[in-house]
Structures are given as C-alpha cells and as structure tokens.
Amino acid sequence: MLSKRLIVCLDVRGGKLAKSIKFVDTKDIGDPVAKARQYYLDGVDELVFYDITASREERDIIINIVEQAASQIFIPFSVGGGIRSVKDATKLREAGAEKVNVNTAAVKRKELIAEISRAIGAQSTILSMDVRKSPKTAAIPSGYEIVINGGITPTGIDALWWAEEGERLGAGELVVNSIDADGTKEGYEINLTRLIADAVGIPVIASGGAGKPEHLYDVLTEGHADAALVASIVHYGEYTCRSLKEYLHGRGLKIRLNY
C-alpha cells in the first residue's frame, strides 16, 4: 500500500500568496517563497503553486517565483496556471518544477494533455479539475460540472467524464478541486472525490474544504483519495504540516514522517 500524501497548495496572485473562499473574495496573505520553505522544513510531502489569474489574463506563469521556490525546497514541486503548450511545460520543468498542472487550456484543447505527457512523462503531467455541483442533466449525469478560468466559466462538461478522459489522454494524477468546499473549512467534498477516485486508476488528490485533521482522515479513507491538499489551515497557523501528519499516522494511515 502506498503512503498517503499531504500536499500544501500555494495560490499565487501578482507574486503574492493569496487565499479565497469558493474562488472569490481573494486576499493577499504573504510571501509564497517563504511559505514554501517553511512547509518544506515542516515535513510536507509535496507543494503545488497555482498562478490563479494566469489563464484568466491569458498570460504566462510568473517564472521567477517558480525558480525562487525551487531553489529553497527539495521535495516534489508542482506548478499550474497559464500552461498552454509543451513549451510552457518544458520551461517550468527547467525552472525547477517536477510536475506541471494543466487545467483551463486542457479543457479548451484536450490534446494538450497527451502532448505534454509524451514530452515530459505521465508522472509529471497533472490534470487539475475545478468542479462544482450542478443539476443532473443528460450532459452532466454525475451532477458535477467542470468550471474554467479560475472558477468563473462553466463548461457544461461532466466532471466524471473529464477525469476518465484525462487519464486516457495520459495524465498521471488528478487534482479534484471542489469550488463548493474551497476555503470553507467544513470538510472535503467526499462524494465527489470518491466518485472520481473509484472511476480511475491513477492517483487522486482531494482539494478544497480542509478545516481540521479529521477532514483529511475522512477524505483519505471514505473519499478514497491518495493525497489531501491543504491551504488555509496551515497558511493561517491553525495547524502545522507536522501535526497533521502525526495525527494521520496516529489514526493508522500509512504516512511518511519525513522530518
């Protein structure tokens, strides 16, 4: 059995660490490079940077932030935002990112997933999905819809279908971001995570809603997630990465206590 992973997400806007609730009411809260270093030293398994306005503003990711962070940390490091081509993905890898996350551009042109996967490997190609609840229709039978451009543009695409399609095209992992749960600290969207995890054969990272250690345990067990992504609860100092991992270890989960 593979170890469950703890991942910290750092949303970056204009070079600053930012945090939102349900993808709105975004506030700048600090220095992303300093926070990356802090979480690395505290034993987090992986870090992910999202340039949250790159796709909406149709610009490239802020590469110097990636380079600065990569020079400070020595764990798997994933980056997303504004990746529209193999060239973009390669540039991020050269800047120090081990993995790249595609989202909006992949929805607009799904062949991008296969192109990047062939170029840098499936293990480094992550499909990030921003998902919200939707009335069940013929087009969205799962009741979950893909939303793009930083959570503002509905697509009419069924999230379950898109997860399976992403795997088929060569994604090595899926990040399932629940817009409804994002920043609420009320718990992950367990049903959504389990629905996706049970349908694919690649690792699924649950994102959105962590408020206390029990929420991580629930999504890693009941939600069948391979990893839990956190943000607010560590950014605001409510918990440390170490305390979260020790809690999960104490509950009997296989966790790397790498500190």
N, C-alpha and C positions, 0 to 999 in steps of 0.2 A: 504493500500500500504506500503510495506516495505521500509525502508530508503535505499538510495543508499550509497555505502561504498567507502571510499578512503583507498587504501592499498599501502604501500611502500614496494618495493622489494629491498632486500639487497643480491646481489650476492657475495658469499664468495669464495676466492681462496687462499689456503695456509694460512688461518686465517686472510686475509686482505679483506676489502671491495673492490670489483672490478667492472668495468663497461666496456661494449663492444659496438660495433656498428655492428648490424646484426650478432651477436655471434662471431665476430672476432675483432682483434685489441684491446684485453683486457688490461686494465691498472689498477693497484692498486691505490686506491684513499683515503684510510683511514681505520679507526677502526670500524668494524661493530657493536660492542657492544656499543660504544659511540654514534654512529649514531642512533641505535635502541632507546636508552634512549632519545636522542634529539627529535626524531619523536613522541615518546610516550608523552612526555611533551608538544609537539606542537599540540596534539589532533588527531593524525591519528587514524583511526578505527581499523586497523589490520596491522600486519607486517608479511612478509614472508622472510625467509632465504633460499637461494639455494646454496648448495655446488656445484659449477658449474663444477668441474672436478672429483667428486667422481665416477660417473658412468663410465666416460671415463677411469679412472685409476683403476676401479674395486676395490674400497676400501670403507670402511665405512665412514660415515659423521664425521666431526670433532666435537665430542660430547661436548667438554669443551666450545666451542664457544656458543653452544645452551644453556648450563647451565648458563653461564655468562649472556647472554642476557635475559633469562627467569627471572633471579633474579632482573633485572632492570626495567622490564615492566609489566604492569597489564592490558593488552588488549589481544584479540585473537592473537595467535602467531603460524604461520605455518612454517614447515620446510621440505625441499626436497633435494634430492641428495644422491644416493647410497643406497636407501631403496629397499631391495631385499626380505624381509621376514616379517612375523608378528613379529618376534623377534626384527628386526630393528625398526619397527614402535613402538613397545612397549617401547623400550629403549629410543626413542625420547620423547615419552609421559612422561616417568619417569623423563626425563631431563628438562621437563617444556613446551614442545610443546603441544599446544591444538589440532593442526591438523597436518597431515603428507601429503606431496605431493609425489605421485608416478608418474614416467614418463617412462624412458627407460626400467626398469625391468618389468613394466606392459605391455609394448608393446611386450617384448620378451616372457612373460608368463602372459596372461591376467587374469588367475585365481587369481593372486596376489591381484587384486582389491577386489574381493569377499572375500578372506581370511582376508584381513585387515579390511574390512567393518564389517564383522561378529565379529572380535575380539575387535575393538575399536569404532564401530558405523559409520554409513554412514556420519553423520555430521562432523566427524573428518577425513574422507577419501577423499582426493582431488586428482583428476586426472589432472595433468599438461600436456598440449599438446604443443609441439614445431612444428609450422606449417609454411610451405612456399608455395607460388604459384607454380603450376605445370600445364603443358599442360593437358587438359581434355582427359582422356582415359577411356576405359571400366573399368579399375581398380580404376581410380581416377575421377569419374564423376563430383565431386564438383569443381575440379580444384585446390584443396588444399591437400597437402601431409604431412603426419607425418614424422618428422625427429628426430632421437635419438642421444644419446651420445654427448649431448651438442651442437646439431645442425650440426653435421658433417656427419651423416649416414642416407641417405634416406631409406625409408622402402617400398615404393610402396603402403602404406595404405592410404585410403581416410580419411581425417580428419573428415568429417561429419559422416561417418560410425563409426569411432572410438569414437566420442563423444557420439553417441547413445548407443554404446556397453558399454562404460564406465558407463553410467547411469544405464543400465540394470544390470551390474555386481555389482552395489552398491556404486558407487562414489556419494558423497553428493554435490560436487561442481566441476566445471571445470575451469581451468585456460587456456585461449587460448592465447598462446604466438606467435605473428607474427614475424617470423625471418626477413621478408622483411622490417618491420617497426621498428624493435628493434634499439633503440639508435639514430634514425634519427631525432627525434623531429618534424616530419612532420605530425603527426596525427596517430591515431589508424587505423587498417585495418577494417573499418566499415562493409564492405560487409561480411568478414569472421566472425566477431563477431555476426552480425545479423543472418547469416546463421545457426550458431551453437545455438544461444540463442532461435531461433524460433523452433528448432527441438527437444529441450529437455525440461524437466520440472524441472530441478534443476538450482541453480544459476550459472551464467557465469561471470567470471572475465576477463575483457579485459586487455591485456598486450602487450606493445610494441608500441612506437611512440609518447608518450605524450611530447608535446613541449610547450604548453600554456594551460591556463584554458579552453579555448573554445574547445580544443580537448577532454577534459574529458566530458564536457557537450554533445558534439556530440555523443560520444560512449555510454553514459548512456541514451540517448534519441533515436537517429536514429539507433544506434547499438544494442539497447535493452539489454545492459549489466546491470548486477546487481551491479557490482563494477568496479572501474577503478584502475589499478595498475600503479604506477609511480616510477621512479628511478632517471634518470639524472637530471630532473628539480628541484628536491629537494636536491639531493646529491651535486650539484654544486651551490646551494644557489640562484637559479633564482626565486624560489617561496618557500613559507613555506606551510606546511600542512594546517595551519590555513587559510592562504589567499586563497588556493584552495577551501577549504570547504565553506568559506564565499562567494566566487564567485558563486559556485553552488547553495548555498542557496538563493543567491540574484537573480538567474535566475529561481527560483521557484521549484527547486528539493527538495525532502524530504531528508535532510541531518542531521545527529546527530552532533550538535555543542557541543561536549563533552569536553569542557575545561572552 
